[in-house]
Amino acid sequence: MIKPEYLLEDVIRALRKLGFEPSLSEEGGARVVRARGPGKHVELLLRSEEKVIPGLEVLGEIPITHISLSAEGPEDFITSLRYRLEVELLRCLG
């Protein structure tokens, strides 16, 4: 039950650690994070909604977030990006 704002912070932190200066915008109800570098490109779309989950009604509405990521670049960059995102998003697991 991580708020989308915290997920965005984690993603932006991961991209900064890879040397990017990411931009954040809203498009069509989604938050979009973009980052570019020489021969590298990352785009992440984050959509979130709050709803009551059957069986967890006692918690009320909780944020449900869908993340879509596309990245282009050399294989070592993709590997580094994947690792950095995993590390930064670990806090979502508790």
Secondary structure by P-SEA (a helix, b strand, c coil): cccaaaaaaaaaaaaaaaccbbbbbbcccbbbbbbbcccbbbbbbbbbbbbbccccccccbbbbbbbbbbbbccaaaaaaaaaaaaaaaccccc
